Amino acid sequence: MRHCKFGFALLAAICVTPIASALAYDGTNCKAPGNCWEPKPGFPDKIAGSKYDPKHDPKELAKQAASVEAMEQRNQKRVAYFKKTGRWIYEVDKIPTE
């Protein structure tokens, strides 16, 4: 019978611990209602130039910009053909040229 009470107490403690830790943050340092994010201690105010700076490669960013531009051009061709004929063709290579 004693083991049963001990097991129940242990189970209750395990279940209550996550709830208690979640309720420990009171949000007293909110910049605005609902904006309570705070950096960890030691995190810099400015990320640029710090060890947390991702230092994106301009060449990789240019690749992404070129990809988006090409996508927009394909979409313009699709929409122009759809407005002209009323038919939607997804494959730009299959759009007839006149």
LUMKOLPA-753611 format. One line per 8 residues: number of its first residue (from 1); for each residue y, x, z of C-alpha. Coordinates in nm, 2 decimals, always signed. Last residue first. Example, Ala and Ser with C-alpha at 12.3 -4.5 7.8 and 13.67 -1.06 7.14 Angstrom:
BEGIN
2 = -0.11/+1.37/+0.71; -0.45/+1.23/+0.78
//
This chain:
BEGIN
98 = +3.39/+0.19/-8.31; +3.18/+0.35/-8.04; +2.89/+0.16/-7.89; +2.83/+0.19/-7.52; +2.48/+0.34/-7.48; +2.61/+0.68/-7.36; +2.81/+0.51/-7.08; +2.49/+0.37/-6.93
90 = +2.60/+0.07/-6.72; +2.67/-0.17/-7.00; +2.85/-0.49/-6.91; +2.90/-0.74/-7.19; +3.22/-0.95/-7.21; +3.32/-0.77/-7.53; +3.66/-0.62/-7.48; +3.70/-0.66/-7.11
82 = +3.34/-0.52/-7.06; +3.41/-0.23/-7.30; +3.73/-0.13/-7.10; +3.54/-0.17/-6.77; +3.26/+0.06/-6.87; +3.50/+0.32/-7.02; +3.71/+0.31/-6.70; +3.40/+0.35/-6.49
74 = +3.30/+0.66/-6.68; +3.65/+0.81/-6.63; +3.64/+0.73/-6.26; +3.30/+0.91/-6.22; +3.43/+1.21/-6.41; +3.73/+1.23/-6.16; +3.50/+1.20/-5.86; +3.28/+1.48/-5.99
66 = +3.59/+1.70/-6.06; +3.71/+1.64/-5.70; +3.37/+1.73/-5.56; +3.36/+2.05/-5.76; +3.71/+2.13/-5.65; +3.61/+2.09/-5.29; +3.32/+2.34/-5.35; +3.56/+2.59/-5.51
58 = +3.81/+2.55/-5.22; +3.55/+2.65/-4.97; +3.59/+2.45/-4.65; +3.68/+2.66/-4.34; +3.50/+2.43/-4.09; +3.75/+2.52/-3.82; +3.57/+2.50/-3.48; +3.61/+2.87/-3.42
50 = +3.98/+2.82/-3.43; +4.21/+2.88/-3.73; +4.28/+2.51/-3.79; +4.13/+2.31/-3.50; +4.46/+2.25/-3.32; +4.45/+2.13/-2.96; +4.16/+2.37/-2.89; +3.84/+2.26/-2.71
42 = +3.81/+2.46/-2.38; +3.73/+2.15/-2.17; +3.57/+1.88/-2.39; +3.81/+1.68/-2.60; +3.91/+1.34/-2.49; +3.85/+1.01/-2.66; +3.99/+0.71/-2.47; +4.15/+0.51/-2.75
34 = +4.05/+0.16/-2.65; +4.40/+0.07/-2.52; +4.62/+0.37/-2.60; +4.62/+0.74/-2.50; +4.34/+0.67/-2.25; +4.30/+0.90/-1.96; +4.17/+0.65/-1.70; +3.86/+0.57/-1.90
26 = +3.64/+0.49/-1.59; +3.35/+0.71/-1.68; +3.08/+0.67/-1.40; +2.94/+0.34/-1.54; +2.72/+0.51/-1.79; +2.59/+0.75/-1.52; +2.50/+0.45/-1.30; +2.32/+0.27/-1.58
18 = +2.12/+0.58/-1.67; +2.01/+0.63/-1.30; +1.91/+0.27/-1.23; +1.58/+0.27/-1.42; +1.46/+0.60/-1.28; +1.55/+0.49/-0.93; +1.38/+0.16/-0.96; +1.06/+0.33/-1.09
10 = +1.07/+0.57/-0.79; +1.11/+0.29/-0.55; +0.83/+0.09/-0.70; +0.60/+0.40/-0.70; +0.68/+0.46/-0.33; +0.61/+0.10/-0.24; +0.27/+0.11/-0.43; +0.18/+0.44/-0.27
2 = +0.23/+0.29/+0.07; +0.00/+0.00/+0.00
//
